[in-house]
Amino acid sequence: MATNPSPATLQSEFEQAVAYALHLWQDLSLAVQENWGGPDSSDKRDWLAGAVVELFPDISKLSPSAQLQQVQQQNQQPQQQNDNSSSTEEPDEAYIEEFLLNVMLDEFEVAIDNESAALVAEQIVRARTECLRGKIDGEVADLRRRFSSKRPNEKVNFKLVEQDQEADWDTEDDDDDDDDDDKDEEMTDAVPELVKKEKKEPEVDEDGFTKVVSKKKK
């Protein structure tokens, strides 16, 4: 007779699901591949996974009744997040999406103007809800399967759009099927079209010395 996963196992599975989702996010993989976040771009991705996990209450520290409350909260309408939120409040998809976009802009200097961050946020929240319900054979298992089937050192093709140019969003579709089942394939197969922030030219003072401006680290 199969036993239900322990709260500690469910928390671990959720953490792995977040890591899988981020590693499968093509836009983030591209930023790491091209070192847009600097030589420690891969470490920044790992940091981001931990930061996303910390936005949610630890499942292993929740009572059964609190877990049920979290599930009910996830099923409610999206709620506005603020700095005064309770430590047991569950962030919604919109909040996770905004968090991901801000990190991509701040840490990798890339403005993502597509729906990929929303899809990643949806996967994370879906995995979270399943873990709260004691299930790990749905979204979590699917993310693990897709991550395991990903080829090592797989290169991401992309089209870079300069910041002062408008992106051409007209793409050729192989078919007109817009079912939800195709969302994951779109994230994997589509060629990302990203806007890279322009780096400012160094300022030189009257004596010919280059001014160094430190970058504030979060």
One Martini backbone bead per residue (centre of mass of N, CA, C, O) as a GRO file, in nm:
protein
  218
    1MET     BB    1   0.093   0.039   0.026
    2ALA     BB    2   0.073   0.358  -0.043
    3THR     BB    3   0.219   0.645   0.068
    4ASN     BB    4   0.219   0.951   0.165
    5PRO     BB    5   0.380   1.219   0.134
    6SER     BB    6   0.573   1.410   0.296
    7PRO     BB    7   0.620   1.736   0.361
    8ALA     BB    8   0.924   1.727   0.292
    9THR     BB    9   0.887   1.597   0.013
   10LEU     BB   10   0.701   1.813  -0.108
   11GLN     BB   11   0.905   2.043  -0.086
   12SER     BB   12   1.124   1.911  -0.259
   13GLU     BB   13   0.948   1.880  -0.516
   14PHE     BB   14   0.895   2.179  -0.554
   15GLU     BB   15   1.187   2.272  -0.583
   16GLN     BB   16   1.239   2.098  -0.835
   17ALA     BB   17   1.019   2.219  -1.015
   18VAL     BB   18   1.140   2.500  -1.029
   19ALA     BB   19   1.408   2.415  -1.156
   20TYR     BB   20   1.291   2.286  -1.407
   21ALA     BB   21   1.137   2.531  -1.520
   22LEU     BB   22   1.393   2.713  -1.551
   23HIS     BB   23   1.560   2.516  -1.736
   24LEU     BB   24   1.314   2.519  -1.958
   25TRP     BB   25   1.359   2.814  -1.998
   26GLN     BB   26   1.466   2.955  -2.280
   27ASP     BB   27   1.539   3.248  -2.206
   28LEU     BB   28   1.723   3.174  -1.967
   29SER     BB   29   1.914   2.982  -2.117
   30LEU     BB   30   2.020   3.201  -2.304
   31ALA     BB   31   2.137   3.393  -2.089
   32VAL     BB   32   2.338   3.179  -1.987
   33GLN     BB   33   2.478   3.103  -2.252
   34GLU     BB   34   2.561   3.429  -2.305
   35ASN     BB   35   2.630   3.580  -2.037
   36TRP     BB   36   2.428   3.827  -1.949
   37GLY     BB   37   2.506   3.787  -1.623
   38GLY     BB   38   2.773   3.683  -1.661
   39PRO     BB   39   2.989   3.437  -1.538
   40ASP     BB   40   2.736   3.383  -1.312
   41SER     BB   41   2.467   3.291  -1.457
   42SER     BB   42   2.416   3.007  -1.341
   43ASP     BB   43   2.398   3.100  -1.044
   44LYS     BB   44   2.153   3.285  -1.088
   45ARG     BB   45   1.955   3.062  -1.151
   46ASP     BB   46   1.980   2.923  -0.877
   47TRP     BB   47   1.895   3.168  -0.714
   48LEU     BB   48   1.614   3.199  -0.841
   49ALA     BB   49   1.496   2.936  -0.741
   50GLY     BB   50   1.521   3.007  -0.439
   51ALA     BB   51   1.356   3.272  -0.451
   52VAL     BB   52   1.090   3.144  -0.539
   53VAL     BB   53   1.052   2.947  -0.305
   54GLU     BB   54   1.053   3.182  -0.080
   55LEU     BB   55   0.761   3.293  -0.162
   56PHE     BB   56   0.685   3.032  -0.016
   57PRO     BB   57   0.568   2.834   0.199
   58ASP     BB   58   0.663   2.580   0.395
   59ILE     BB   59   0.530   2.270   0.388
   60SER     BB   60   0.679   2.137   0.641
   61LYS     BB   61   0.537   2.387   0.831
   62LEU     BB   62   0.255   2.280   0.771
   63SER     BB   63  -0.046   2.217   0.840
   64PRO     BB   64  -0.313   2.055   0.716
   65SER     BB   65  -0.498   2.307   0.734
   66ALA     BB   66  -0.298   2.501   0.595
   67GLN     BB   67  -0.283   2.353   0.327
   68LEU     BB   68  -0.582   2.388   0.257
   69GLN     BB   69  -0.573   2.696   0.262
   70GLN     BB   70  -0.371   2.725   0.028
   71VAL     BB   71  -0.545   2.593  -0.188
   72GLN     BB   72  -0.780   2.790  -0.168
   73GLN     BB   73  -0.608   3.037  -0.241
   74GLN     BB   74  -0.524   2.940  -0.528
   75ASN     BB   75  -0.840   2.922  -0.627
   76GLN     BB   76  -0.854   3.204  -0.620
   77GLN     BB   77  -0.840   3.503  -0.697
   78PRO     BB   78  -0.628   3.718  -0.779
   79GLN     BB   79  -0.395   3.883  -0.570
   80GLN     BB   80  -0.255   4.139  -0.416
   81GLN     BB   81   0.071   4.223  -0.367
   82ASN     BB   82   0.272   4.292  -0.068
   83ASP     BB   83   0.491   4.383   0.188
   84ASN     BB   84   0.245   4.300   0.408
   85SER     BB   85   0.240   4.013   0.378
   86SER     BB   86   0.190   3.716   0.467
   87SER     BB   87   0.390   3.433   0.520
   88THR     BB   88   0.121   3.245   0.416
   89GLU     BB   89   0.109   3.366   0.143
   90GLU     BB   90   0.009   3.310  -0.187
   91PRO     BB   91   0.137   3.342  -0.479
   92ASP     BB   92   0.066   3.430  -0.792
   93GLU     BB   93   0.115   3.428  -1.125
   94ALA     BB   94   0.156   3.735  -1.163
   95TYR     BB   95   0.380   3.765  -0.950
   96ILE     BB   96   0.581   3.562  -1.069
   97GLU     BB   97   0.610   3.692  -1.343
   98GLU     BB   98   0.718   3.966  -1.243
   99PHE     BB   99   0.963   3.853  -1.097
  100LEU     BB  100   1.102   3.727  -1.344
  101LEU     BB  101   1.123   3.985  -1.517
  102ASN     BB  102   1.293   4.151  -1.316
  103VAL     BB  103   1.536   3.961  -1.306
  104MET     BB  104   1.605   3.965  -1.607
  105LEU     BB  105   1.660   4.274  -1.608
  106ASP     BB  106   1.862   4.304  -1.364
  107GLU     BB  107   2.063   4.041  -1.416
  108PHE     BB  108   2.045   4.019  -1.765
  109GLU     BB  109   1.941   4.258  -1.942
  110VAL     BB  110   1.635   4.150  -2.016
  111ALA     BB  111   1.355   4.198  -2.228
  112ILE     BB  112   1.048   4.033  -2.203
  113ASP     BB  113   0.801   4.010  -2.490
  114ASN     BB  114   0.633   3.757  -2.374
  115GLU     BB  115   0.472   3.445  -2.246
  116SER     BB  116   0.688   3.272  -2.090
  117ALA     BB  117   0.664   3.366  -1.792
  118ALA     BB  118   0.367   3.280  -1.759
  119LEU     BB  119   0.415   2.976  -1.805
  120VAL     BB  120   0.608   2.934  -1.570
  121ALA     BB  121   0.419   3.033  -1.348
  122GLU     BB  122   0.202   2.821  -1.401
  123GLN     BB  123   0.375   2.573  -1.337
  124ILE     BB  124   0.451   2.647  -1.047
  125VAL     BB  125   0.162   2.672  -0.930
  126ARG     BB  126   0.069   2.390  -1.010
  127ALA     BB  127   0.283   2.237  -0.847
  128ARG     BB  128   0.209   2.358  -0.577
  129THR     BB  129  -0.084   2.258  -0.557
  130GLU     BB  130  -0.017   1.957  -0.573
  131CYS     BB  131   0.165   1.944  -0.321
  132LEU     BB  132  -0.056   2.038  -0.121
  133ARG     BB  133  -0.225   1.765  -0.210
  134GLY     BB  134  -0.003   1.523  -0.231
  135LYS     BB  135   0.101   1.558  -0.537
  136ILE     BB  136   0.360   1.415  -0.793
  137ASP     BB  137   0.211   1.306  -1.087
  138GLY     BB  138   0.205   1.566  -1.258
  139GLU     BB  139   0.373   1.840  -1.303
  140VAL     BB  140   0.628   1.736  -1.170
  141ALA     BB  141   0.666   1.486  -1.354
  142ASP     BB  142   0.672   1.641  -1.622
  143LEU     BB  143   0.918   1.819  -1.565
  144ARG     BB  144   1.113   1.585  -1.517
  145ARG     BB  145   1.085   1.452  -1.794
  146ARG     BB  146   1.174   1.699  -1.965
  147PHE     BB  147   1.449   1.738  -1.830
  148SER     BB  148   1.564   1.447  -1.884
  149SER     BB  149   1.525   1.488  -2.214
  150LYS     BB  150   1.734   1.690  -2.214
  151ARG     BB  151   1.997   1.802  -2.374
  152PRO     BB  152   2.311   1.842  -2.331
  153ASN     BB  153   2.419   2.148  -2.420
  154GLU     BB  154   2.185   2.293  -2.542
  155LYS     BB  155   2.119   2.507  -2.790
  156VAL     BB  156   2.001   2.843  -2.839
  157ASN     BB  157   1.804   2.998  -3.055
  158PHE     BB  158   1.813   3.347  -3.178
  159LYS     BB  159   1.665   3.687  -3.174
  160LEU     BB  160   1.806   3.999  -3.179
  161VAL     BB  161   1.681   4.306  -3.040
  162GLU     BB  162   1.702   4.616  -3.048
  163GLN     BB  163   1.595   4.865  -2.838
  164ASP     BB  164   1.521   5.075  -3.097
  165GLN     BB  165   1.348   4.836  -3.192
  166GLU     BB  166   1.096   4.667  -3.344
  167ALA     BB  167   0.933   4.385  -3.312
  168ASP     BB  168   0.867   4.101  -3.508
  169TRP     BB  169   0.570   3.898  -3.453
  170ASP     BB  170   0.576   3.752  -3.719
  171THR     BB  171   0.489   3.412  -3.762
  172GLU     BB  172   0.525   3.087  -3.854
  173ASP     BB  173   0.277   2.843  -3.878
  174ASP     BB  174   0.223   2.503  -3.883
  175ASP     BB  175  -0.040   2.559  -3.717
  176ASP     BB  176  -0.381   2.636  -3.573
  177ASP     BB  177  -0.323   2.516  -3.293
  178ASP     BB  178  -0.436   2.653  -2.957
  179ASP     BB  179  -0.395   2.460  -2.752
  180ASP     BB  180  -0.275   2.398  -2.435
  181ASP     BB  181  -0.080   2.158  -2.521
  182ASP     BB  182   0.123   2.371  -2.685
  183LYS     BB  183   0.278   2.549  -2.478
  184ASP     BB  184   0.533   2.381  -2.418
  185GLU     BB  185   0.632   2.369  -2.714
  186GLU     BB  186   0.670   2.672  -2.753
  187MET     BB  187   0.898   2.701  -2.540
  188THR     BB  188   1.096   2.491  -2.691
  189ASP     BB  189   1.073   2.574  -3.019
  190ALA     BB  190   1.085   2.859  -3.007
  191VAL     BB  191   1.222   3.159  -3.108
  192PRO     BB  192   1.361   3.391  -2.941
  193GLU     BB  193   1.266   3.745  -2.881
  194LEU     BB  194   1.492   3.979  -2.772
  195VAL     BB  195   1.571   4.253  -2.546
  196LYS     BB  196   1.862   4.430  -2.527
  197LYS     BB  197   2.026   4.617  -2.324
  198GLU     BB  198   2.192   4.899  -2.329
  199LYS     BB  199   2.509   4.999  -2.283
  200LYS     BB  200   2.680   5.233  -2.137
  201GLU     BB  201   2.897   5.463  -2.185
  202PRO     BB  202   3.183   5.560  -2.070
  203GLU     BB  203   3.298   5.792  -1.846
  204VAL     BB  204   3.505   6.087  -1.896
  205ASP     BB  205   3.712   6.287  -1.759
  206GLU     BB  206   3.930   6.554  -1.777
  207ASP     BB  207   4.185   6.343  -1.710
  208GLY     BB  208   4.099   6.054  -1.855
  209PHE     BB  209   3.911   5.908  -1.657
  210THR     BB  210   3.721   5.639  -1.578
  211LYS     BB  211   3.411   5.598  -1.469
  212VAL     BB  212   3.288   5.417  -1.185
  213VAL     BB  213   2.989   5.223  -1.158
  214SER     BB  214   2.814   5.074  -0.934
  215LYS     BB  215   2.633   4.773  -0.884
  216LYS     BB  216   2.350   4.694  -0.746
  217LYS     BB  217   2.289   4.439  -0.519
  218LYS     BB  218   2.035   4.209  -0.418
   0.00000   0.00000   0.00000
